[in-house]
Amino acid sequence: MKIGKKIILGFLTVLVLTGLIAKIALKFQDKLLNLNISREILEKEKLSDVFIRNEMRALSYALEVFVQDQTIKDLYLEKDREKLYQHGKILFEDISTKYGITHVYFILPDGHCFLRLHDKDLYNDKITRVTFEKARDTKTMVSGVELGKTAFALRVVKPYYNGNELIGYVEFGEEINIFLNNLKDSLISENLLIVNKRFLDKEKWSAMRKIEGLEDNWNDFGEHVLVNNIEGIFLEKIKKYIGANINILVKGKVVVEEIEIGNKSFYLGGFHFKDVKGEEVGVLFILLDVTDVLLIAKKEAATLLFIFTIGFVLIMGIGLYISHSISAPINKLKDVTVEIGRGSLNVKIDIVSKDEIGELAASFVEMTKNLRETVISRNYLDNIFQSMTDYLIVINVEGKITTINKAFFDNLGYNKESLIGRDVSSLFFEGDRYFNSVKIEEYIQKGSLINFEAQICGKNGIIVPVLLSSSVIREIDCPRGYPVEDCQNYTKSGKHCENNKGIVFLAKDVTDLKKAESELLLSNAELATSLEMSELLLNDLKQEKQIVIQAQQAISKVNQELIANEKALNNMMADLIKTNEELKNTQAQLVQSEKLSSLGQLSAGIAHEINNPLGFIDNNIVILGEYIDSYSEVLRAMDLLKKAIVSKDLDRAVSMVEEINVLEEKVNLSFISGDIENLIRQSKNGTDRIKKIVQDLRTFARKDEGQIELNNVEDIIDSVLSIVWNEIKYKAELIKEYGEIPLVKCNAQKLGQVFINLLVNAAQAIKEKGVITIKTYTSSKNVVIEISDTGSGIAKEHITKIFDPFFTTKEVGKGTGLGLSISYDIINKFNGEMKVFSEINKGTKFTIKLPL
C-alpha cells in the first residue's frame, strides 16, 4: 500500500480512534463523576465526624463556663429548686441562643434528676443514660451522641464538685434536629437520618409526632424510620430510592442513581451513624446537588463533539496534502531506518529540506553519530533499574510479567521466581478491572499512562497506594539480511515490521502522601470550623461592645435619675427600718401575749395556790390579834403592879399580883406563848409559798430581754411546777426522774414558757386521774427532757399540724393555737430539737434535746 494511502488511512484510523476515545472519555467522565461523588460522600462523612467533635467541644466549653457560676452552685447546695430555676433559666436562655443547647439537667449523686431548666415540673426520675453512667464511673466529663425513645441528642455530662466533694452532675444536651440543621449548614447539603426501629419506642414516637403536629411516619421505611423533618417535595421524590436501597445502605457506602427534583439534579449517598456506645444505629444520607456539575459535563461533551467534527474535516484535507508531500522523503527515511536497524551506522542521508522531514533526517544523522559514540551495556541499564526506589514492572502484550526491579522484591515481599510469567492483574487491587486484555490494548493504543491512581497488593496482604505511569515498548523487526526494497515489499505484502513488545509500568509509592493528604483535609476542616467559631465569637464581641456602649449611655441617664431619687430612697429605707422594728416589737408582743395568755389561763389555779396560804395566814393573824389582846391585859396589869411597887403601895401591889395570876390562868398565857411561835412559823411558810409563786410569776410574766446564759433546767422545771401545780395536783400524780444534768445555755424565761405549755397541755389531756412524768438525762452531747402523760393522746391526722401556728383542737376561747408553735420555735432557736410521740387513749410524750 502506498504511503499516501497509509497516511490517509492513518488519519482515518486516528479519527476513528479519536471518536472511540471521545466515547470512552464520556463514559470515563460518568465513572469519574461517580468516583468523585463517592469521594465527596466519604469527605462528608469525615466532615460530619469533625463537626460532631466541634459541636461536643462547644457544648463542653459552655458547660465548663456554666458550672463555674458560684450563685448556681450555692442555690444547688441549698436544694432550693425554685430559686435555682429562676436564676438558672437566664443563663440557659443565653447559652441556648449561642450554642443551640436545648436541655440542662442537674443530677443528684445517686442518679436522680434534681431539676431540668427546660422542664422544671419534671424531676426526681432516675437517669440511666450511657453518657451519665460513663461520667459517674470515670468521674470525668463524657460526651457523645445518644438515642432516646423518640430522638437523638448530643449530650455532655460533667461531675459537679464543691471543693473535693462530689455534689452531683450537670448535663447539657442538643436536640438532633438542631444538630442536623447545623450539620446541613456545615456540609452545604441536605441530610436525612434513618434509624433502626429497634432503638425506638413506637407509642412514644407516635405521641411525639402528634404533639409536634406531624404525620406518623413509623411505617414508611420498613424496619427503619426517618428522624428529621424535610420538605415534602424532597421526601416524596427520594422516598422510593431510600426504600429500595436502605438494606444496601445500612451495610456500607453506596452512591444511588441520579434524582431529579424540580429543575435540579441530586445524588444520594449514605454512611453509618454511630451513637456514644459505638453502636451503628442507622444511616445518615447526604443529598448532593450536582446540577452545575452535570451541566458542565454536558457542555464539555457537546464541545468535544463539535471539535471532533471540525477536526475530521481538517484532518482529511491536511492528510491528502501531507500524503503527497512526504511520501518520497518518508520512503528514503524508511530505507535509512532499515539500514540503521541492521547495524549500519555509517549510512548517509541525502535528504535536504527545511521542513520537519529535513529536521527528522538531521535527527537521524545526529542519532547515528551518537550511537557510534555511545556504548550502553545491558548490565549498566540493569544497575539503573535495580537502583530505582520506585517500582518497575515490565509486561508483554499478553499482560504477563517479564521484569521486576529490586525495590519491588524488597518492599512487597515477593521473589523473582514467583512473579515472572504471572498476569500483571494479580499484583493490583481490582486488577481484573484495570489490567484485562481490553485495558492492556487500550494502554498500548494510548501510548502512555501518567499518574494513574492504583493499589498494589503485597505478598502479606498489605495494600500500597501508588501513582502509575506507563510507556509502550515498540521494536522494528524486519527479516535480517533483506535489502531495502525487499523489506519494503515485505511490509507492502500485509505484514508489519514494527512490533509492540510490551509495556513498562513505573509505580510511585504515595502512602505517606495519602496520609498527609487525609491529615491536611482534616486539618482544613478543623481550621475552617475554628475560623467560623472565631468569626462567631468576633461578631458576639462586636454585638456585646455595642450593647456595652448603649448600656453606658443608659447608665449615664439612670445615674441622673438615681441621684434625683437617692433622697426618696433614703426616706424609704428609713421607713423600712422603722417598719422592721415595729414588726420585731409586734413579734415580741405576740410571744409576750401568748405567755401572759398562758398565765391568764392559770390565774384561777395560781390564785387558789396563793389563797390557801393566805387563808391560814389570815386566820393566824386573827388568833395573834386575840393573843395580843390577852397580852395587852396582862401588860396593863403588870404596868399597874409596876406603879404600885414604885409608889411603895404594898397592898395595891399584892392585889395586882393576885389579879395578874387570875388573868394568866384566864387567858392561859403559857399556851399562848407556845402557840405564837407555831403561828408565826406557819405564817412564815405561807408567805414563803406566796413569795415563790409571785417571784416565779414575775420571772415569766416580765418582758423577755433575750439573755442567753447557763441555767439549771431542773430548777426551771421546779419553778414552773409551782405555777401550774394547781392544774396538776387534782388530775395527775407527778413523777420526777431527775438525772443531775449539767447546765445548759438557754433563756430561762423562754424555756420556762415551753415547760408551762407542755405541762398544762398534759394536765388538760387527762380526763380523770392519770400520771405525768418528767424525766431528765444526758445523751451523747445533748441534755434530754421528756414530759409524758397518760392522757387521751393526739389523733394521727393532727400529729403533723400541732406545731403549726393557730392550730388547736380545744374549744373556742380555751386556746390560741400558738403555745406549741412558739415552744417549737424557742427550742429551734436554742439549736435544739422537739419531737412528739402519741397514741390515742394511751398518752403523749414530748422529747426535748438541748445541746451542751
SVG drawing of the C-alpha trace seen along z (x, -y; Angstrom):
<svg xmlns="http://www.w3.org/2000/svg" viewBox="-66 -65 98 84">
<polyline fill="none" stroke="black" stroke-width="0.4" points="0.0,0.0 1.2,-3.4 2.4,-5.6 0.0,-8.3 -2.9,-5.9 -1.5,-4.7 -1.3,-8.3 -4.9,-8.9 -5.8,-5.5 -3.8,-6.5 -5.6,-9.8 -9.0,-8.0 -7.8,-5.5 -6.8,-8.4 -10.3,-9.9 -12.0,-6.6 -9.7,-6.1 -10.4,-9.8 -14.1,-9.0 -13.7,-5.9 -11.6,-7.8 -14.2,-10.5 -16.8,-7.9 -14.6,-6.3 -13.9,-9.7 -17.6,-10.4 -18.0,-7.0 -14.9,-7.7 -16.4,-11.1 -19.5,-9.4 -17.3,-7.0 -15.2,-9.8 -18.3,-11.7 -19.5,-8.7 -16.0,-8.3 -15.9,-12.0 -19.4,-11.6 -18.2,-8.6 -15.2,-10.6 -17.5,-13.6 -19.7,-11.3 -16.6,-10.0 -15.4,-13.5 -18.8,-14.5 -18.5,-11.5 -15.2,-12.8 -16.5,-16.4 -19.5,-15.2 -17.2,-13.5 -15.2,-16.7 -18.5,-18.6 -19.7,-16.3 -16.3,-16.7 -16.5,-20.5 -20.2,-20.5 -19.1,-18.4 -16.2,-20.8 -18.6,-23.8 -21.0,-22.1 -18.2,-21.1 -16.8,-24.7 -20.3,-26.1 -20.7,-23.5 -17.3,-24.4 -18.4,-28.1 -21.8,-27.2 -20.5,-25.1 -18.2,-28.0 -21.2,-30.2 -21.0,-30.4 -24.5,-31.5 -25.8,-28.5 -23.7,-26.2 -24.9,-27.9 -28.5,-27.6 -28.0,-23.9 -26.3,-23.2 -29.3,-24.9 -31.6,-22.5 -33.9,-25.4 -35.3,-24.2 -37.4,-27.3 -34.6,-29.8 -32.2,-27.6 -34.7,-27.5 -35.3,-31.3 -31.6,-32.1 -30.5,-29.3 -33.1,-29.9 -31.5,-33.3 -28.2,-31.6 -30.0,-28.7 -31.7,-31.1 -28.3,-32.8 -26.4,-29.5 -29.4,-28.2 -29.2,-31.1 -25.4,-31.0 -24.7,-27.2 -28.1,-25.6 -28.4,-23.9 -31.9,-22.6 -31.5,-20.5 -29.9,-21.3 -30.1,-18.8 -29.0,-19.0 -28.5,-15.3 -28.0,-14.2 -25.1,-11.9 -27.5,-8.9 -28.6,-9.5 -32.0,-11.1 -32.8,-14.3 -33.0,-17.3 -34.0,-19.9 -34.5,-20.4 -34.1,-24.0 -36.0,-23.2 -38.9,-21.5 -38.9,-22.4 -42.0,-20.4 -40.3,-17.1 -37.8,-15.9 -36.8,-13.0 -36.7,-10.4 -33.8,-8.1 -31.2,-9.0 -29.9,-5.8 -28.2,-7.2 -24.8,-5.9 -23.2,-9.3 -24.3,-9.8 -23.2,-6.3 -19.7,-6.8 -19.3,-10.2 -20.3,-8.6 -17.9,-5.7 -14.9,-7.7 -15.5,-10.9 -14.7,-12.8 -16.6,-14.8 -18.2,-12.5 -19.8,-13.5 -21.5,-11.7 -24.5,-11.2 -27.2,-9.2 -30.5,-7.9 -33.6,-8.2 -37.0,-6.6 -38.1,-9.3 -35.0,-11.1 -31.2,-11.6 -29.4,-14.2 -25.8,-15.4 -25.1,-15.1 -22.2,-16.3 -22.2,-15.3 -19.7,-16.7 -19.3,-15.7 -20.2,-18.7 -17.8,-19.4 -17.8,-21.7 -14.2,-21.7 -13.3,-18.0 -16.8,-16.9 -18.9,-15.4 -22.3,-17.1 -23.9,-15.8 -23.7,-16.1 -24.6,-18.7 -25.7,-17.7 -26.1,-19.8 -28.0,-18.4 -28.6,-19.5 -31.6,-18.0 -30.9,-16.1 -33.0,-18.5 -30.8,-21.4 -27.7,-19.3 -28.9,-18.2 -29.7,-21.7 -26.2,-22.9 -24.7,-19.9 -26.6,-20.8 -25.1,-24.3 -21.7,-22.9 -21.8,-20.3 -23.7,-22.6 -26.1,-19.7 -29.4,-18.2 -29.2,-15.3 -31.6,-12.7 -31.1,-10.4 -32.6,-6.9 -32.7,-4.9 -33.5,-1.2 -36.9,-0.9 -35.4,1.4 -33.8,-1.6 -37.1,-3.5 -40.5,-3.1 -43.4,-3.1 -46.0,-4.6 -43.8,-7.4 -42.7,-8.1 -46.3,-8.4 -47.2,-10.6 -44.2,-12.8 -45.1,-13.2 -48.7,-14.1 -47.6,-16.7 -45.4,-18.3 -48.3,-18.3 -46.6,-15.9 -47.8,-12.7 -46.9,-9.4 -44.2,-8.0 -43.5,-4.8 -44.4,-2.5 -42.9,-4.5 -39.5,-2.7 -40.0,0.9 -37.6,1.6 -36.4,-2.0 -37.8,-5.4 -36.8,-8.9 -35.8,-11.0 -35.5,-14.6 -38.1,-16.6 -37.5,-17.7 -39.6,-19.5 -42.4,-17.4 -41.1,-17.7 -37.8,-16.2 -39.4,-13.4 -41.8,-12.3 -39.0,-12.2 -36.4,-10.3 -38.8,-8.0 -38.7,-5.3 -34.9,-5.5 -34.4,-5.2 -36.9,-2.3 -35.3,-0.4 -31.7,-0.9 -32.0,-1.0 -30.8,2.6 -27.8,1.9 -27.0,-1.4 -27.0,-0.1 -24.4,2.5 -21.9,0.0 -21.4,-3.1 -23.1,-3.3 -23.9,-6.0 -27.5,-5.8 -28.6,-6.8 -29.3,-10.4 -32.5,-12.0 -34.3,-14.8 -36.2,-17.2 -37.8,-20.2 -35.1,-21.6 -32.2,-20.3 -30.2,-17.1 -29.0,-15.3 -27.0,-12.2 -28.0,-10.3 -25.3,-8.7 -25.0,-7.5 -22.8,-6.2 -23.2,-4.6 -24.2,-6.7 -23.0,-5.6 -24.0,-6.5 -21.8,-7.1 -21.5,-3.3 -20.0,-3.0 -23.1,-1.0 -24.4,-1.5 -27.9,-2.8 -28.7,-3.9 -27.6,-5.7 -27.0,-9.4 -28.0,-10.2 -26.4,-13.1 -28.3,-14.6 -25.7,-16.3 -26.7,-19.0 -24.9,-18.1 -26.9,-20.3 -24.0,-22.6 -21.6,-19.6 -23.8,-17.8 -24.4,-21.0 -20.7,-21.5 -20.3,-17.8 -22.9,-18.1 -21.3,-21.3 -17.9,-19.5 -19.5,-16.6 -21.1,-19.0 -17.8,-20.8 -15.9,-17.6 -18.4,-16.5 -18.0,-19.9 -14.2,-19.7 -14.3,-16.1 -16.4,-17.2 -14.2,-20.2 -11.1,-18.0 -12.5,-15.4 -12.8,-17.8 -9.4,-19.5 -7.6,-16.2 -8.9,-14.8 -7.8,-17.8 -4.4,-18.0 -4.0,-14.3 -4.3,-14.5 -1.8,-17.3 0.7,-15.7 0.4,-12.3 1.5,-13.8 4.4,-16.0 6.0,-13.5 5.7,-10.1 9.0,-10.3 11.2,-11.6 9.5,-9.0 10.4,-6.2 14.1,-7.4 13.9,-7.6 12.4,-4.1 15.3,-2.7 17.8,-4.5 16.0,-3.3 16.2,0.3 20.0,-0.1 20.4,-1.6 18.3,1.2 20.6,3.7 23.6,2.1 24.9,0.0 25.7,-3.2 27.7,-4.8 24.8,-5.2 24.3,-8.6 21.1,-10.5 20.8,-12.8 17.5,-14.5 17.8,-18.2 14.8,-20.3 13.7,-22.9 10.6,-21.2 10.0,-18.6 11.2,-15.8 14.5,-17.7 14.7,-18.0 13.9,-14.3 16.7,-13.5 19.1,-15.7 17.9,-13.9 18.7,-10.5 22.2,-11.8 22.7,-13.0 21.3,-9.7 23.7,-7.6 26.6,-9.8 25.5,-9.5 25.1,-5.7 28.6,-5.4 30.0,-7.4 28.0,-5.8 28.0,-2.2 25.4,-1.2 25.6,2.2 22.7,4.3 24.4,4.6 24.6,0.8 20.8,0.5 20.1,3.3 22.0,1.4 20.0,-1.7 16.7,0.3 17.7,2.2 18.8,-1.1 15.4,-2.7 13.3,-3.3 10.1,-3.3 8.5,0.0 9.4,1.0 7.2,3.6 7.6,4.8 4.9,6.9 4.4,8.3 1.4,7.7 -0.4,10.6 -0.1,8.9 2.5,11.4 5.2,10.1 8.7,10.2 10.8,7.9 10.5,6.6 13.1,4.4 14.8,4.9 12.6,2.3 9.5,4.4 11.0,7.5 12.5,5.6 9.3,3.7 6.4,6.1 7.8,9.5 7.8,11.3 10.6,13.2 11.5,13.2 10.6,16.8 7.0,16.3 6.3,13.3 7.9,13.8 5.2,15.1 2.2,14.2 -0.6,11.9 0.1,8.3 -3.5,8.1 -2.6,10.3 -0.4,7.6 -3.1,4.9 -6.3,4.4 -9.2,4.8 -6.5,5.8 -9.0,7.7 -10.8,4.4 -7.8,2.3 -5.4,4.9 -7.6,7.1 -6.8,7.7 -9.0,4.8 -7.4,2.4 -3.8,3.5 -4.7,3.0 -6.1,-0.5 -2.8,-1.4 -0.8,-0.3 -3.0,-2.4 -2.8,-5.5 1.0,-5.1 1.4,-6.3 -0.3,-6.5 0.6,-9.3 0.0,-9.3 -3.0,-6.9 -4.1,-6.1 -3.9,-2.3 -3.3,0.0 -0.5,2.7 -1.1,5.9 1.9,7.1 2.5,10.7 1.5,10.4 -1.8,8.8 -0.7,5.2 -2.2,2.6 0.1,-0.1 -1.4,-3.1 0.7,-4.2 0.7,-6.6 1.2,-4.5 2.8,-5.7 3.5,-3.6 5.2,-3.6 4.8,-1.2 7.9,0.8 8.0,0.8 10.6,2.6 11.3,2.6 11.6,6.3 12.3,6.7 13.8,10.0 17.6,9.8 19.6,9.6 16.8,8.4 17.6,5.5 15.7,2.3 13.4,2.9 12.7,6.4 11.9,5.1 9.6,2.6 7.8,5.3 7.7,7.4 5.8,4.5 3.5,4.0 2.6,7.6 0.4,7.0 2.9,7.9 4.4,5.3 7.9,4.6 7.1,2.6 6.1,4.8 4.7,3.8 6.8,5.8 5.1,4.8 4.5,2.0 6.8,0.6 5.0,-0.5 6.6,-2.8 4.7,-2.8 5.5,-5.5 4.5,-4.7 2.3,-7.5 1.3,-6.0 2.8,-9.0 1.3,-11.4 -2.2,-9.9 -1.8,-10.0 -0.6,-13.7 -3.5,-14.5 -6.0,-13.0 -4.5,-14.8 -4.5,-18.0 -8.2,-17.6 -9.0,-17.0 -6.8,-20.0 -8.5,-22.2 -11.9,-21.1 -10.9,-21.8 -9.3,-25.1 -12.5,-26.1 -14.6,-25.3 -12.2,-27.2 -12.3,-30.2 -16.1,-30.0 -16.2,-29.8 -13.8,-32.7 -15.9,-34.8 -19.0,-34.0 -17.1,-35.0 -15.9,-38.2 -19.5,-39.0 -20.6,-38.3 -17.9,-40.6 -18.9,-43.4 -22.5,-43.0 -21.6,-42.9 -19.4,-46.0 -22.4,-47.8 -24.5,-46.7 -21.9,-48.0 -21.9,-51.4 -25.7,-51.5 -25.6,-50.3 -23.1,-53.1 -25.4,-55.7 -28.4,-54.2 -26.3,-54.1 -25.5,-57.8 -29.1,-58.6 -30.1,-56.3 -27.3,-57.8 -29.0,-61.1 -32.3,-59.5 -30.6,-57.7 -29.2,-60.9 -32.6,-62.5 -34.2,-59.5 -31.5,-59.0 -33.2,-61.2 -36.5,-59.4 -34.7,-56.0 -33.1,-57.1 -36.6,-58.0 -37.9,-54.7 -35.0,-52.9 -35.8,-54.8 -39.4,-53.8 -38.4,-50.1 -36.1,-50.2 -38.9,-51.6 -41.4,-49.0 -38.9,-46.2 -38.5,-47.4 -42.3,-47.6 -42.5,-44.0 -39.9,-42.8 -41.8,-44.6 -45.1,-43.0 -43.5,-39.6 -42.1,-40.1 -45.5,-41.3 -47.2,-38.3 -44.8,-36.0 -45.4,-38.0 -49.1,-38.0 -49.1,-34.2 -47.0,-34.0 -49.5,-36.2 -52.4,-34.3 -50.9,-31.1 -50.6,-32.7 -54.1,-34.1 -55.5,-30.7 -53.6,-29.6 -54.7,-32.6 -57.5,-30.8 -55.2,-28.0 -52.5,-30.4 -55.0,-32.4 -56.1,-29.2 -52.5,-28.4 -52.0,-31.8 -55.4,-31.8 -54.5,-28.6 -51.6,-30.1 -53.3,-33.5 -56.3,-31.7 -54.4,-30.3 -52.1,-33.4 -55.3,-35.5 -56.6,-33.1 -53.3,-33.1 -53.3,-36.9 -56.8,-36.9 -55.6,-34.5 -52.5,-36.5 -54.7,-39.6 -56.6,-37.8 -53.4,-36.7 -52.1,-40.3 -55.3,-41.5 -54.7,-39.0 -51.1,-40.0 -52.2,-43.7 -54.4,-43.0 -51.5,-41.2 -49.2,-44.1 -51.7,-46.7 -51.9,-44.7 -48.1,-44.5 -47.9,-48.3 -50.2,-48.9 -48.1,-46.5 -45.0,-48.4 -46.6,-51.7 -47.7,-50.2 -44.2,-49.0 -42.7,-52.3 -45.1,-54.1 -44.4,-51.5 -48.1,-50.7 -47.7,-47.2 -51.4,-46.5 -52.0,-47.6 -49.1,-45.6 -50.3,-42.4 -53.8,-43.0 -52.3,-43.4 -50.2,-40.3 -53.3,-38.3 -55.2,-39.9 -52.3,-39.1 -52.4,-35.4 -56.1,-35.2 -55.6,-36.9 -52.8,-34.4 -54.9,-31.5 -57.9,-33.0 -56.1,-33.6 -53.8,-30.5 -50.7,-32.6 -48.3,-29.6 -50.3,-28.1 -50.4,-31.4 -46.6,-31.7 -46.0,-28.3 -48.8,-28.7 -47.5,-32.1 -44.2,-30.6 -46.1,-27.9 -48.5,-30.6 -45.5,-32.7 -43.7,-29.7 -46.9,-28.6 -47.4,-32.2 -43.8,-32.4 -44.1,-29.2 -47.3,-30.6 -45.6,-33.9 -42.6,-32.0 -45.0,-30.0 -46.7,-33.1 -43.4,-34.8 -42.1,-31.9 -45.2,-31.9 -45.1,-35.6 -41.4,-35.5 -41.9,-32.7 -44.8,-34.7 -42.7,-37.8 -39.9,-35.8 -42.1,-34.5 -44.5,-37.4 -42.0,-40.2 -40.9,-41.1 -38.1,-38.9 -34.8,-40.6 -33.4,-37.6 -30.3,-36.9 -28.7,-33.5 -26.8,-32.1 -26.1,-28.9 -29.1,-27.6 -30.2,-24.6 -33.0,-23.1 -34.3,-21.1 -34.6,-24.4 -36.6,-25.9 -38.9,-22.9 -39.4,-23.2 -40.2,-26.9 -42.8,-26.2 -44.4,-23.4 -45.1,-26.0 -47.1,-28.0 -49.0,-25.1 -49.3,-22.9 -53.0,-23.7 -53.6,-22.4 -51.9,-19.1 -52.5,-18.1 -56.2,-17.2 -55.7,-15.3 -52.4,-13.5 -49.7,-12.0 -46.4,-13.8 -43.3,-11.7 -39.9,-13.5 -36.9,-11.4 -34.1,-14.0 -30.8,-12.8 -28.5,-15.5 -27.9,-17.0 -25.3,-19.7 -26.0,-23.4 -27.4,-24.4 -27.0,-27.6 -30.6,-29.0 -33.0,-31.7 -34.8,-30.7 -38.0,-32.7 -38.4,-31.2 -37.6,-27.6 -40.0,-28.0 -42.7,-29.1 -42.1,-25.8 -42.5,-23.7 -45.7,-25.6 -47.3,-24.9 -46.3,-21.2 -47.3,-20.6 -50.7,-22.4 -51.4,-20.5 -50.5,-17.2 -52.9,-18.0 -55.7,-19.0 -55.3,-15.8 -56.0,-13.7 -59.8,-13.5 -60.0,-11.9 -56.8,-10.6 -53.5,-9.9 -49.7,-10.2 -47.4,-13.0 -43.8,-12.0 -40.8,-14.4 -37.5,-12.8 -34.1,-14.4 -30.9,-12.7 -27.8,-13.2 -27.5,-11.6 -24.4,-12.0 -23.8,-15.8 -27.4,-16.7 -29.5,-17.2 -32.8,-15.4 -36.1,-16.4 -39.1,-14.0 -42.6,-15.1 -45.1,-12.3 -48.7,-11.8 -51.3,-9.1 -54.0,-11.3 -56.2,-10.9 -53.4,-11.2 -53.3,-13.0 -55.0,-11.8 -52.8,-10.8 -54.4,-13.4 -53.4,-16.1 -49.9,-15.0 -48.3,-16.7 -50.1,-20.0 -49.7,-20.5 -46.6,-22.8 -48.5,-25.0 -49.4,-28.5 -53.1,-28.9 -53.8,-25.1 -55.8,-23.9 -58.3,-21.1 -59.6,-22.9 -62.9,-24.7 -63.2,-28.3 -61.9,-30.6 -59.8,-27.9 -56.7,-28.1 -55.0,-30.4 -53.2,-27.7 -49.8,-29.4 -48.4,-27.6 -46.8,-24.6 -45.8,-26.7 -44.0,-29.2 -42.5,-26.4 -41.2,-24.7 -39.7,-27.9 -38.0,-28.6 -36.3,-25.1 -35.1,-25.6 -33.5,-29.0 -31.6,-27.2 -30.3,-24.8 -32.3,-22.1 -34.9,-19.6 -38.5,-18.9 -40.3,-15.7 -43.7,-14.2 -45.0,-10.6 -48.6,-9.9 -51.2,-7.1 -54.9,-7.6 -56.2,-6.7 -52.6,-5.8 -50.9,-9.1 -48.4,-11.5 -44.6,-12.1 -42.7,-15.2 -39.0,-14.9 -36.7,-18.0 -33.0,-17.8 -30.8,-20.8 -27.1,-20.9 -24.4,-21.1"/>
</svg>
